[in-house]
């Protein structure tokens, strides 16, 4: 038996490396956040969405009209925010409540 242990910050205990490796895959699944659109559909990276409301874009002096299609979204890890690109607007982050999956 080895005298090496790893401190687990989540539990506050010293555990063996084998126990730490067994707990790692379980922790990775807990980080998955479900992002749902205005209609309750589950969104994923790469999906295309349509705006359900006119949105004024801060800092861009532009309004995105209802029905505008946003292609290839990326999830941010927040259950209400999605990262996307649109022509002329860099770093656009939209709230999931204002989009609908296509």
Residue pairs with C-beta under 8 A, 6 or more apart in sequence:
2 16
2 17
4 16
4 17
5 14
5 15
5 16
5 17
6 14
6 15
6 16
6 17
6 20
7 13
7 14
8 14
8 15
8 20
8 23
10 27
15 23
31 77
33 75
33 77
33 78
33 79
34 42
34 79
35 42
35 43
35 75
35 78
35 79
35 80
35 82
35 96
36 42
36 43
36 79
36 96
37 43
37 49
37 96
37 97
37 99
37 100
37 101
38 52
38 96
38 97
38 98
38 99
38 100
39 100
39 101
41 100
41 101
43 49
43 73
43 75
43 82
43 96
43 99
43 101
44 75
45 73
45 74
45 75
46 72
46 73
46 74
47 72
47 73
47 101
47 102
48 69
48 70
48 71
48 72
48 73
48 101
48 102
49 69
49 70
49 73
49 82
49 84
49 94
49 99
49 100
49 101
49 102
50 67
50 68
50 69
50 70
50 99
50 100
50 101
50 102
51 64
51 65
51 66
51 67
51 68
51 70
51 94
51 98
51 99
52 66
52 98
52 99
52 100
53 66
53 98
54 63
54 64
54 65
54 66
55 63
55 64
55 94
55 98
56 62
56 63
57 63
57 64
57 89
57 92
60 88
60 89
62 88
62 89
64 86
68 86
69 102
70 84
70 85
70 86
70 92
70 94
70 99
71 84
72 84
72 85
73 82
73 83
73 84
74 82
74 83
74 84
75 82
75 83
76 82
76 83
76 93
79 96
80 95
80 96
80 97
81 93
81 94
81 95
81 96
82 93
82 94
82 95
82 96
82 99
83 91
83 92
83 93
84 92
84 93
84 94
85 92
86 92
